[in-house]
Amino acid sequence: MYRFFVSSPRKCISGEVVLITGSGGAIGRALSLRFSKLGATLVLWDINEKKNEETASLIKQQGGSCYSYTLDIGLPEEVSKAAQRVRQEVGEVDVLVNNAAVVTGRPLLECPDEMIERTFSVNLLAQFYTVKCFLPAMMKRHHGHVVNIASSVGLVGLRHLADYSASKAGVVGFSEVLNLEVKFSGVTGVHTTTVCPSFVKTSLFQGCEMRFPCILPALDVDACADRILDAVLTNQVIVCIPRIVYFFCVMKTILPVNVMCSISKFFGAIDFMDNFVHGDNGNDQAVPNRSVTSNPVNTS
């Protein structure tokens, strides 16, 4: 009750190493710039080298320090190789932000198996890979933070998002267990945060819209990034954006299924993906096996 009225103190991350996956995307870039402004050294991971370098350039323009790496986080061997290079070239990671994601936006029966596998590799399995690479050092030092970006559709599913919703539900479950394992390991100073945003205005869901935006509006990228940053700095375990997502989660658990379906239809959630534009879907592309490339951009 006390924390409902009084916010937790914000921790300092100046001088710490923050690794963000999907750093070339809208949310990843916004978070990268915010962490950089607070004095952190950024490690940028993305499959799209051009977009990743654009993020690095923006950090450089504001006087920040960053190292950019091009890799496919859906491949465990590339994650392991890049993690080793980060430890050698930058140091141990203090804050890990698992942000990268892809979306197919197709009905289940029209979604090829390889696209389903790709969704789970990037959205869910990659988080297992990165956590296993960086969490041991955090626990050894009793210092660190793992941030897993899930989604509101990982809590309440939507039509035409079978693979995406399932992968994000997996992130929620993974993060919950991860928090328990860290909490009861005897280690102090290591935190986890699960983020469940609703529809954010990015290219990932281009063309999609809700029927009543006044009730469940599309999230602005900057506002969403500010809320995520605040949750990390105050060690919040789980955050839903906007807060009405908490309400929908409670409704789902207590209402009959048919009633919840009617509510979803009323709010336009059933038709949300009808105008989805297949195009720039974040990291939605395959990358052949290759050595990981890095581009250090240290401007501190």
C-alpha positions as CSV (number, residue, x, y, z in Angstrom):
1,M,0.0,0.0,0.0
2,Y,2.9,2.3,0.8
3,R,4.5,1.8,-2.6
4,F,1.1,2.5,-4.3
5,F,1.4,6.1,-3.2
6,V,5.2,6.5,-2.9
7,S,7.4,5.4,-5.8
8,S,10.6,3.4,-5.2
9,P,13.9,5.3,-5.3
10,R,15.5,5.2,-8.8
11,K,18.9,3.5,-9.0
12,C,21.9,4.9,-10.8
13,I,23.2,3.1,-13.9
14,S,25.9,5.6,-14.8
15,G,29.0,3.7,-16.0
16,E,27.2,0.4,-16.3
17,V,27.0,-1.7,-19.4
18,V,23.5,-2.1,-20.9
19,L,22.9,-4.6,-23.7
20,I,19.8,-4.2,-25.8
21,T,18.6,-6.7,-28.4
22,G,16.6,-5.3,-31.4
23,S,18.3,-2.0,-30.8
24,G,17.7,-0.9,-34.4
25,G,13.9,-1.0,-33.9
26,A,11.8,1.8,-32.6
27,I,11.5,0.7,-28.9
28,G,15.1,-0.6,-28.8
29,R,16.4,2.7,-30.2
30,A,14.4,4.8,-27.8
31,L,15.6,2.7,-24.8
32,S,19.2,2.9,-26.0
33,L,19.1,6.7,-26.2
34,R,17.6,6.9,-22.7
35,F,20.0,4.6,-21.1
36,S,22.9,6.4,-22.8
37,K,21.7,9.8,-21.5
38,L,21.9,8.3,-18.0
39,G,25.6,7.6,-18.5
40,A,25.5,3.9,-19.4
41,T,27.7,2.2,-22.1
42,L,25.4,0.6,-24.7
43,V,25.9,-2.7,-26.4
44,L,23.6,-2.8,-29.4
45,W,22.5,-6.2,-30.9
46,D,20.5,-6.3,-34.1
47,I,20.2,-8.3,-37.2
48,N,19.8,-5.2,-39.3
49,E,23.2,-3.6,-39.5
50,K,22.0,-0.4,-41.1
51,K,19.4,0.4,-38.5
52,N,21.7,-0.6,-35.7
53,E,24.4,1.8,-37.0
54,E,21.7,4.5,-37.1
55,T,21.1,3.9,-33.4
56,A,24.8,4.0,-32.7
57,S,25.1,7.3,-34.6
58,L,22.4,8.9,-32.6
59,I,24.1,7.8,-29.4
60,K,27.3,9.2,-30.6
61,Q,25.6,12.5,-31.5
62,Q,24.5,12.9,-27.9
63,G,28.0,12.1,-26.5
64,G,27.3,8.6,-25.5
65,S,29.4,5.4,-25.6
66,C,28.3,2.3,-27.5
67,Y,29.4,-0.9,-29.3
68,S,27.2,-2.3,-32.1
69,Y,27.1,-5.9,-33.2
70,T,25.3,-7.5,-36.1
71,L,23.9,-11.0,-35.4
72,D,20.9,-13.3,-35.5
73,I,19.9,-13.8,-31.9
74,G,17.7,-16.7,-33.0
75,L,20.8,-18.8,-33.5
76,P,22.4,-19.9,-30.2
77,E,25.9,-20.2,-31.6
78,E,25.8,-16.5,-32.8
79,V,24.6,-15.4,-29.4
80,S,27.3,-17.3,-27.6
81,K,30.0,-15.9,-30.0
82,A,28.7,-12.4,-29.6
83,A,28.5,-12.6,-25.8
84,Q,32.2,-13.7,-25.7
85,R,33.2,-10.7,-27.8
86,V,31.2,-8.4,-25.6
87,R,33.0,-9.7,-22.5
88,Q,36.4,-9.2,-24.2
89,E,35.7,-5.8,-25.8
90,V,33.4,-4.1,-23.4
91,G,33.2,-6.0,-20.1
92,E,30.5,-7.8,-18.1
93,V,26.9,-6.8,-18.9
94,D,25.0,-5.1,-16.0
95,V,21.6,-4.7,-17.6
96,L,20.3,-7.1,-20.3
97,V,17.2,-5.9,-22.2
98,N,15.6,-8.7,-24.3
99,N,13.7,-6.5,-26.7
100,A,14.0,-8.1,-30.2
101,A,10.8,-9.6,-31.7
102,V,9.2,-10.6,-35.0
103,V,5.6,-11.0,-36.0
104,T,4.0,-13.0,-38.9
105,G,0.4,-11.7,-38.5
106,R,-1.2,-14.6,-40.3
107,P,-4.0,-17.1,-39.4
108,L,-2.5,-20.3,-38.0
109,L,-3.4,-22.4,-41.0
110,E,-1.8,-19.9,-43.3
111,C,1.5,-19.6,-41.4
112,P,4.4,-21.7,-42.7
113,D,6.2,-23.9,-40.2
114,E,9.5,-22.1,-40.8
115,M,7.8,-18.7,-39.8
116,I,6.4,-20.3,-36.6
117,E,9.8,-21.6,-35.7
118,R,11.4,-18.2,-36.5
119,T,8.9,-16.4,-34.2
120,F,9.7,-18.7,-31.3
121,S,13.5,-18.5,-32.0
122,V,13.6,-14.7,-31.9
123,N,10.8,-13.9,-29.4
124,L,11.3,-16.6,-26.8
125,L,14.3,-18.9,-27.2
126,A,16.7,-16.0,-27.8
127,Q,15.9,-14.8,-24.3
128,F,16.9,-18.2,-22.9
129,Y,20.2,-17.9,-24.8
130,T,21.1,-14.4,-23.7
131,V,20.1,-15.0,-20.1
132,K,22.2,-18.1,-19.9
133,C,25.2,-16.1,-21.3
134,F,25.0,-13.1,-19.0
135,L,23.1,-14.1,-15.8
136,P,25.9,-16.2,-14.2
137,A,28.3,-13.2,-14.0
138,M,25.5,-11.1,-12.6
139,M,24.8,-13.6,-9.9
140,K,28.5,-14.0,-9.1
141,R,28.8,-10.2,-8.7
142,H,25.5,-9.9,-6.9
143,H,24.7,-7.1,-9.3
144,G,22.6,-7.0,-12.5
145,H,19.2,-6.7,-14.1
146,V,17.4,-8.8,-16.7
147,V,14.5,-7.1,-18.6
148,N,12.3,-9.3,-20.8
149,I,9.9,-7.5,-23.2
150,A,6.8,-9.6,-23.5
151,S,3.4,-8.3,-24.7
152,S,-0.2,-7.8,-23.5
153,V,-1.1,-10.5,-26.1
154,G,1.0,-12.9,-24.0
155,L,-1.6,-12.4,-21.3
156,V,-4.7,-12.1,-23.5
157,G,-4.4,-13.7,-26.9
158,L,-5.6,-12.1,-30.2
159,R,-6.8,-13.7,-33.5
160,H,-4.2,-14.1,-36.2
161,L,-1.4,-13.9,-33.6
162,A,-1.2,-17.6,-32.6
163,D,2.6,-17.9,-32.8
164,Y,3.3,-14.4,-31.6
165,S,0.9,-14.7,-28.6
166,A,2.2,-18.1,-27.7
167,S,5.8,-16.9,-27.9
168,K,5.0,-13.9,-25.7
169,A,3.1,-16.0,-23.2
170,G,6.2,-18.1,-23.0
171,V,8.2,-15.0,-22.2
172,V,5.8,-14.2,-19.4
173,G,6.2,-17.7,-18.0
174,F,9.9,-17.8,-18.5
175,S,10.3,-14.4,-16.7
176,E,8.1,-15.5,-13.8
177,V,10.2,-18.6,-13.1
178,L,13.5,-16.6,-13.7
179,N,12.5,-14.2,-11.1
180,L,11.7,-17.0,-8.6
181,E,15.0,-18.7,-9.3
182,V,17.0,-15.6,-8.8
183,K,15.0,-14.5,-5.7
184,F,15.5,-17.8,-3.9
185,S,19.1,-18.4,-5.0
186,G,20.5,-16.5,-2.1
187,V,21.8,-13.9,-4.5
188,T,21.1,-10.3,-3.7
189,G,21.3,-7.3,-6.1
190,V,20.1,-9.1,-9.2
191,H,16.6,-8.1,-10.5
192,T,14.2,-9.0,-13.2
193,T,11.5,-7.0,-15.0
194,T,8.8,-8.3,-17.3
195,V,7.2,-5.7,-19.6
196,C,3.8,-6.3,-21.2
197,P,2.9,-3.4,-23.5
198,S,-0.2,-3.3,-25.6
199,F,-0.2,-2.0,-29.2
200,V,2.8,0.3,-29.8
201,K,2.9,2.5,-32.9
202,T,5.8,0.9,-34.6
203,S,6.3,-0.8,-38.0
204,L,5.9,-4.2,-36.3
205,F,2.1,-3.8,-36.3
206,Q,1.7,-1.4,-39.2
207,G,-1.9,-0.9,-40.3
208,C,-3.4,-2.3,-37.0
209,E,-5.8,-0.3,-34.9
210,M,-8.3,-0.7,-32.0
211,R,-12.0,0.3,-32.4
212,F,-12.0,2.5,-29.3
213,P,-8.5,4.2,-29.1
214,C,-9.8,6.4,-26.3
215,I,-10.0,3.4,-24.0
216,L,-7.1,1.4,-25.3
217,P,-5.0,3.8,-27.3
218,A,-2.0,2.9,-29.4
219,L,1.1,3.6,-27.3
220,D,3.6,6.3,-28.3
221,V,7.1,4.8,-28.6
222,D,8.7,7.5,-26.4
223,A,6.0,7.2,-23.7
224,C,6.4,3.4,-23.7
225,A,10.2,3.7,-23.4
226,D,9.9,6.1,-20.5
227,R,7.6,3.7,-18.7
228,I,9.9,0.8,-19.3
229,L,12.9,2.8,-18.1
230,D,11.1,3.9,-15.0
231,A,10.2,0.2,-14.2
232,V,13.9,-0.8,-14.6
233,L,15.3,2.0,-12.5
234,T,12.8,1.2,-9.7
235,N,13.3,-2.6,-9.9
236,Q,9.6,-3.2,-10.8
237,V,9.1,-7.0,-11.3
238,I,6.3,-6.7,-13.9
239,V,4.7,-3.8,-15.7
240,C,1.7,-3.7,-18.0
241,I,1.4,-0.7,-20.3
242,P,-1.2,0.9,-20.1
243,R,-2.6,0.0,-16.7
244,I,-5.9,-1.1,-18.2
245,V,-4.1,-4.3,-19.3
246,Y,-4.1,-5.3,-15.7
247,F,-7.9,-5.0,-15.7
248,F,-8.3,-7.1,-18.8
249,C,-6.1,-9.8,-17.2
250,V,-8.4,-10.0,-14.2
251,M,-11.5,-10.1,-16.4
252,K,-10.0,-13.0,-18.3
253,T,-9.6,-15.1,-15.2
254,I,-13.1,-14.5,-13.7
255,L,-15.4,-14.2,-16.7
256,P,-16.8,-17.1,-18.8
257,V,-14.9,-17.6,-22.0
258,N,-17.9,-16.6,-24.2
259,V,-18.3,-13.3,-22.3
260,M,-14.6,-12.5,-22.7
261,C,-14.9,-13.2,-26.4
262,S,-17.8,-10.8,-26.7
263,I,-15.9,-8.1,-24.9
264,S,-12.9,-8.6,-27.2
265,K,-15.3,-8.3,-30.2
266,F,-16.8,-5.2,-28.8
267,F,-13.5,-3.5,-28.4
268,G,-12.4,-4.5,-31.9
269,A,-9.7,-6.9,-30.7
270,I,-11.0,-9.6,-32.9
271,D,-10.5,-7.5,-36.0
272,F,-7.2,-5.9,-34.8
273,M,-5.0,-7.7,-37.3
274,D,-7.4,-7.4,-40.3
275,N,-5.5,-4.5,-41.8
276,F,-2.0,-5.6,-40.9
277,V,0.6,-4.7,-43.4
278,H,3.1,-7.4,-44.2
279,G,6.4,-5.6,-44.6
280,D,9.1,-4.4,-42.2
281,N,8.6,-6.8,-39.3
282,G,11.5,-6.0,-37.1
283,N,14.1,-8.8,-37.5
284,D,11.8,-11.0,-39.6
285,Q,14.4,-12.4,-41.9
286,A,16.8,-15.3,-41.9
287,V,20.5,-14.8,-41.8
288,P,23.0,-17.4,-43.0
289,N,25.5,-18.8,-40.7
290,R,28.4,-16.4,-40.5
291,S,30.8,-14.9,-38.0
292,V,29.4,-12.2,-35.8
293,T,30.6,-8.7,-36.8
294,S,31.1,-5.9,-34.3
295,N,31.5,-2.2,-34.8
296,P,32.8,-0.4,-31.7
297,V,31.6,3.1,-31.4
298,N,33.1,4.5,-28.2
299,T,32.6,8.2,-28.0
300,S,32.9,8.8,-24.3
